[in-house]
């Protein structure tokens, strides 16, 4: 596949540079969210899932780094694992049309230790979530990313953009004693946050209303994580996710903000994929899109969704990249009761700063991370199952919705009626655990 490049870009092979990085993230698991923001139902897992407690687990097998070289070829696939890679021991998530789903990933120091990798986007990269009921065994990244739009009319029309999220959800942290981790634990202490227990990041989506019960719906999780050239881009703008995707230049897309390929120093991204078994909806278990009025303000942070994401599907504006339009999955303004948390950074940690435009332009370097060959960690991280959550759902007929009954009374689904009022009481028994440090990994780069 021959790809168009920006005018004047000359590709040269040069000496190989080496750098240290720890970039590896993927979908860990997912939960359905109740209208009050609590996790409900059984946990669901991504394709190719291997528990971290399994002796065969290693980062190299789980991660999917894209591309292998400095530039995309156009043949890269967004799904490392085909549908056949789903393991019956770790079942698919089950969710109904219109339900919110919280998909989790570990931040691996990319949020809490920003000083370890200079010139990264301040939102710690953008996660794009795409959905389709017609997945391919070999789903090409170039057919999906910045092609599928919110209303499902973009690209080949097989899927849609479900959400855009900051990799840093504003509350997640690694248990590494860093200033950012300590700050977040302090802020979330009332919700049970503990410094010695890692809090996963979340990317929340809403299952499309037209997803058919009985079918399987596929979600592609794509994290763009380039190293940027501060002489060629406004680094402060990256707090809102404003930075280019390298593939746009190679594919010949329109690129906003006057960016050129020289704005990208290292071309690096990761993907993961999960399938959702679509179920019949039950009354009272689905909130209106963007409605967080029932959200419990103080609840166990390890088993609750990020409220701002429940209110707004799109944290990062991408309409000027791919167009867009309304329809299912379109952005919903966040109400004042759910302010979006912003990635925080203590004053003691300096953030990447822009180089004045008057500074002499340095030679442009375009590099790419390559797959790690380091050994697997000897200290596996506990699986999510170490968190015990007991949820009792009580259905009460003919009572004031604001008044909870004195004791829970289970009701079978067949007895549900449209007039039913649902009150969810959640009891959480946290099981403290400590995540081991992630090993450093060497990444290669090419100078262009």
N, C-alpha and C positions, 0 to 999 in steps of 0.2 A: 504494500500500500504506500503510495507516494504522498507525502504530507507537505502542505505549504508551510513555509516559515516566514517570520517577520522579515521585511525588506532589509537587506544589508547584513543579515545574520550569517556569518561564515563559520562552519563547523570544522574544527581542527582537533586532532587527537594530541594530547599533551601528557606531561608526566602525571602519574597517579598520586593523589593526595589522600592522606588518611586522617580520620577524625573519630572522636569518641562520641557515641550517642547511645541512648537507651530507648529509641523509638519503637514501641511495639504495643499496639492496642487492638482489641477486637471485641465483639459482643461476648459478654460473659454469660448473661442470661436475661430473662425478661419476666415481668409480672403484669397482669391486668390491674388497672386502677379502678377502685370504686369511685362514685361521684364525690365522696368525701376525701379522696386523695390517698386512701390506704391501699396497700397491696391486697388483692384477693385471689383466691384460686391457686392452683398448683403452678410452680415455676416452669418456664419453658426455656429451651436451649437452642443454640445456633447449630447450623450444619457442621459436621466434623468435630463436635464437642468431645473433649477429653477432660475429665476432672483434674484439677491441679494436684489432687492427692494421689492420682494414678502414677505409678512408677514410670510409665511410658510417656508422661507429659513432658513437652519441651516447647519453648517459645517459638522456635523455628517452624515447627509443624503447625502451630495455631495461627501465626501471623501471616498476612498476605501483603507484602510490600510491592507497590507499583510505582514506577516501572523498574525493571532490572538494570537498565542502563540510564544514561543521562537524559535520553529523549524517549517519548512514547513512539511506538511503531504503529499504533492504531489497532493492534491485534490483542492487546492486553485484555484479560477477562476480569470482571469485577467479582465473580464468584470462584474462589479457589476450589470450593467443594461443590459437586453436583448434588441434586436432590437425593440421590442414593446414599449420600454420606450421612444422612440423618440416622441417629442411633436410637433404636426402640427403648434402650435403657434410660435415655435422657430425652423424654418426649417433647413434641412440638408444643408451643404455647397454644392454648385454646382461648379464642376471643370472639366476640360477636361484632357485627357491623356497628360502628359508632362508638365502640369502647376505646378508651385510652389505654395505651400500652407503654410501660416504662422499660426501656432497653438500657442495660447497664454496661459500663466499661470501666476498667481501672485506669487511673491517670498516670501511674508509673513515674511520678516525679515531674512530668511535663507541666503540671499545674503548680505544685508546691515547691519545686526547685527550678524556677525559670532561668536562674543564672547559669545553669549547666549547659544551656544551648542558646547562644546569642542569636539575635535577629530573627527570632521566630515570631509569628503573629501573636499579638497580645491577647487575643481570645483563645490562644493555644490551638489554633486551627479550627476549621469549620467542618462539622459533620453533616453530610447530606444524606437524607433517608428517602429512598425511592421504593415504590411498591408496584407489584404487578401480579395478575392472576394468570399470566402467560409467560412464565420464565423460560429461558433457554438453558440447556445443559452447559453451554459455553456462552455466557452473556458478556458481550464486549463492552468495556468501559466507555468507549467512544460512541456507542449506540444509546447509552443511558445518561451519562453525566452531562449536565447542562444542555440536554436534549429534551428529556421528559420534563414537562412543566406541571404546574399545580392542578390544572383542569384536565390533564390527560390528553391534550391535543398535540403535544410536542413530539418531535422525533418520529418514530414509527407508530406511535399511538398505543403501544402495548402497556404502558405504565404511566405513573405520575409521580411528581415530587411530593412526598408526604410532609416533610418538615426540613428545616435547616436549624442546626443547633451549634452553639459554641461548644467546643470540646470541653471547656471548663464551664460547668453548669452553675458556678457561683457558690457551691457549697462543698464539693467533693475534695478529698485530700488523701494522701498516702500517710501512713503512720511512721513518719520519719523525723519528728521533732522539729521540723522547719518552722520559721516564723509564720508562714502562711497557714500551715496545718494547725499551729497553736491558736492563731487568730480565729480560724473557723470553728475549732472545737469550742472555744470560748463563746462564740456567737450562737452555736447550736447546742450548748450544754443542756438547756431546758428540754431539748428534744432527744436527749440521751447520747449525744456525740461523745466519743471517748478518744483520747489521743493515741492509745495503743490499739485502736481498732479502725482499720481503714474504712473510709466511706466512698463507695463507688460513685462515679459520675453517671448521669442519666441523659438519655435522649428520648423524649416522649413523642409518640405518634398517635394519631387517631385512625382506627381501622375504617377505611372508606365505607360509606353507607351502602354502596352498591356491591360490596363483597358478598358472594353467595354462600349461605350456610351449607356446610357439607364439602366445600371446596378448600383448597390450600392457597393461601396468599403469601407471596414471597416479598421479603423486605431486604433491600441492599443498603448496607451501612458503609458510607464512604467518607473517610477522614483525610482532608487535604492539609498537609503539614509541611509547607516549604520553608526553607531558610531564605530570607529576603535580603535584598540589597538596599540598605537604608539611604543610600545616595540617590536611589531611583524611585522611592515610594515613601509616602507619609506613614510612618510607623504608628502614629497615634490613631490613624484611621483603621488600623488592623484590629483595634479593640472592638470595633463593630463588624469585624469580618470582611473589611474591604481590602482585598488583595487578589491578584490574578491567579488563575489556574494555568499551569504550563501548557496543558493540552490545548487550550484555546488558541495559542499562537501556532501550534503545530497543525491544528485542524483548520485554521483559517477563520476562526470565529470572530465576531465583533468583540472588541475588548473595551470596556468603559474606562473612564478616568485618565485616558492618555497613556496607559501603561504600555511598556514594551517588554520583550523577553528579558532584558537586562535587569528588570525588577526582581527576578528570581535567581537566587544564588545556588540553591540546591533543590532539585525537583524530587519531592518525597511525598508519598501518600500511602494509605492503607485501607483495606476493605474487609468486610465480614458480611455474612448473609444468614438469615434465619427464615424459617417458614412458620406460618400461623395457620392452625386448623380453625376454620370459621364455623362458629356455632350459631344456633338460633338465639336471638336476643330474649332476655327475660325482663319483665317490667321492673322498673326501679333501679336497674343496674347500669343504666346508660345516662350520662349527663349530656345536656345540650352542648354543642360545640362552643368552646370558649367560656362556658359557665363554671366558675369555681366558687359559687356562693355557698355550697355545702362543704367546702374544704375545711377540714379540722386544722385550726391554726397551730396547735401544739400536739404533736404525735411523734411516735418513734421515727427518727430520721432514717433509720436503717430499713424501714418497711413502709415508706411513704414517698409519693411522687414530689417533684419540684413544682410548686404551685404556679410559678410564672409560666412554665412550659405548658401546664394544663390550660392556661388562659390564652396562650398565643402559640400558634403552630410554627411561626417563622421568626427565629431570632436574628437571622442574617438576611438582608435584602439581596435578592438575586434577579429581580425582574429585568434589570437592564443587561443581564448576561444572556438570558434565554427568553425574554418576554414573560408571559404568564397568563393572567386572566383569573377570573373568579371560578366558581364551581366548587365541587367537593375538594376539600383540602386547602382552600384559599385562606389567607391570614385572617385572624380574628383579633381586633384590638384588645389589649390586655386591660382589664378594669383597674381602677386605682387601688383596689384591695390586694392586688397581686403584683407588686413591683418586681421587675426582673432583676435577679441578683447579678451583679457584675463581677468579673474576675478581679479579685483583690490582690494587692501586692504591698507588703509592708515597706515603710520608708527605708529600712535598712538594706533592702534589695533593690538594686538599680535595674531599670528596665531599658531595653534597647531604645536608643534615641536616634532621631533623624540627623543626617549629615547636611549642613547648610548647602543650599543649591549653588553657592558660589565656590564651593570646594572643587578642586580639580577632579574630573571623573576618573575613577580607577578602571583598569581593564575589567571587562565583564567576564565573570566566571559562572558557568552553568554546570552544576554537578548533579550527582544522583546517589542516593543511598543504595547499597546493594544488600542482598539478604545476608543475615548474620550466620556465622558458622560456629558461634560460641556454644559451649556445652550448656545443657539444661541446668536450671537452678536446682541445687540440692535441697532447698528448703521450700517445699510447695506451700502455696497459699491455701488457707482453708476455703472450702466451697461455701456458697451462700447458704447451704443447708444448716450451717452452724448457728444461724439465727432462727430461733423458735418463735413463730408467730401463730397465735391462736385467734381465729376470727369467728365470731358468732354473729350471724345475720338474723335480725328479728323483723318479722313482718307484722304490722299492727293495722287492723281495719277500723275505720270510723273514729280515730283519735286525732287530737291536735298533733300535726307533724313535729312541733317543737317539744312535745312531751314524750320522753322515752319510757317504755314500760319498765316495771320494777324487776321483771325477770324475763330472760329470753325464752321465746316459744318457737321451736322450729316449725317451719311450714314447708310442705312439699311444693315443688314448682307447679304442679297441676292445680293447686288451690289458689294461685295468684290471680288477682283481678286488677283491672286498671286503677281502681281506687285505693290499692294497697300503698301504704306509706312504709318506707324502709328506713330503719335505724341500724347503723353498724357500730358494734362495740368491739374494740380491738384490744386485746391484752398482749403485751410484749414482754418476753423474758429474754433479755440480751445475753448472748454468750460471748464474753470478751475473747478476742484472739489477737494475735500479733502477726502481721505480714512481714515476711523476710524481705530484705532489700533485694532489688532486682540487679542482676549482674550487668556490668557495662558491656556493650557490644561494639565492635569495630565496624565502621561503615566506609565504603570506598567512594571516591568522587572523581569525576573527570573534569578537567578544565577544558572549556570550549572557547 
